[in-house]
Amino acid sequence: MDFYHFNFAAFVLINSALAFYQTRCRQTPVAGSLEAKGNTAGAVKRFKMRFLPIYLLVNGADWLQGPYIYPIYKEEKQLPEEVVAALFMIGFIAAAVSATFTGTLADRFGRRRACLAFCLTYSLSCASLLSNNIIILFVGRCLGGMSATLMYTVFESWMVTEFNKVLPDEPAGTLSSIFSTMTSLNTLVAILMGLLAEGAVNVTKTQLTPFGLSVCCLMLAFVGIMSTWGENYGTSGQQAGESAQGLLERQEAPPTKSVLKHLMQDKRILSLSLTSCVFEGSMYIFIFFKFPALIFSHKLAGLTSDLPFGLIFANLMCAMMFGSMIYNYVTSINAIITTTRLLVTTLSLASLCFCVPVIVRDERTTFWCFCVFEVCCGIYFPLIAYQRGKIIDDSVRARLYSIMRIPLNVFVVAVLGTTQEGEAHRDLVFLICSGLLVGASLTNSILL
């Protein structure tokens, strides 16, 4: 058993043992609550069966591409590092620009239509890789960026609205349970898709294969949405049977309180904005540079074999799952570790994960640092969501979340826009990310 297979087996065993332990420690519901839930259990199950398979198909389509989106540009198409960075950068720019209007259009014309549009635009993005024409590749990345915005907004919007419509009497805990199930299953799908992508490339000898499989998943999702989902709208959308005058009356609303005022007056919100920018920006940069860093360490050791990108991706997803279970365990017990202390510790540990690979030129050390960073990601995302939920006022939540992501997009575009060939630039970027994460850790320890 080689190094990456051994680590994957170890992760599977550790995650399985931790999941089993947490299940055993979970409190068993009382009989009365089980009887109360039994009345609507069938309806909830049918709702899950309508949504979850399609949700997992579209996420599976995305995960299939993850291990090979960089290698296919760099290795198979032999594009310079600067061009690859520009392709990634244009994707982020397209995602940021499309975020200003896709949500509004989905609310007005229907979330189901937006989900169908996602399946088509993401399929076209995958198909663009069949060409070596640089213009077509850039158009494909634009479609990919716009598709990412749709994927992270319209599917969840459809689900929540549909849930409230078909299960109006269900408690909020049921919806929370669905979100928990989505996260758990999505992580498992990510691992399975990473292994499937690796096996498909080994069989077909081309890195285009995972993108073809991705299109298959998207087309299955398209058919599922067409046949099983109904349409729903936001407050700006015209509901069935509603007159145009009624639509206009509903759209008239008093101006909302300034979100900038909340942002500038509350130092805790500023701290969370900085944390989101630095950590999530570093994560996107990590996604771009992780495979080049591993390839460099691999070649530095005198090895000429290809790296198993799909298996490495599966390892990293196992590490992220481990991190999320650590978070669940820490927050489920009456631990002395506060959420602020846990956030500060996570940011500090993430900083080391960028610093150590620059100092120690070893493939295994680099890989383990990347795994620890994914553990930090598994802890960070539920933790930052909890902190935002506790601090930010509901009246400005959605708009303030959008404003908090502006520095993130600027940071990522700025880094990718200055990308150069070679390890010297990558080392500099890693050290900058490490320093910024230390700064974010100190800021949170002071302001939160």
Secondary structure, 3 states (H helix, E strand, C coil): CCHHHHHHHHHHHHHHHHHHHHHHHCCCCCHHHHHHHHCCHHHHHHHHHHHHHHHHHHHHHHHHHHHHHHHHHHHHCCCCHHHHHHHHHHHHHHHHHHCCCHHHHHHHHCHHHHHHHHHHHHHHHHHHHHCCCHHHHHHHHHHHHHHHHHHCCHHHHHHHHHHHHHCCCCCHHHHHHHHHHHHHHHHHHHHHHHHHHHHHHHHHCCCCHHHHHHHHHHHHHHHHHHHHCCCCCCCCCCCCCCCHHHHHHHHCCCCCCCHHHHHHHCHHHHHHHHHHHHHHHHHHHHHHHHHHHHHHHHHHCCCCCCCCHHHHHHHHHHHHHHHHHHHHHHHHCCCCCCHHHHHHHHHHHHHHHHHHHHHCCCHHHHHHHHHHHHHHHHHHHHHHHHHHHHHCCHHHHHHHHHHHHHHHHHHHHHHHHCCCCCHHHHHHHHHHHHHHHHHHHHHHHHHC
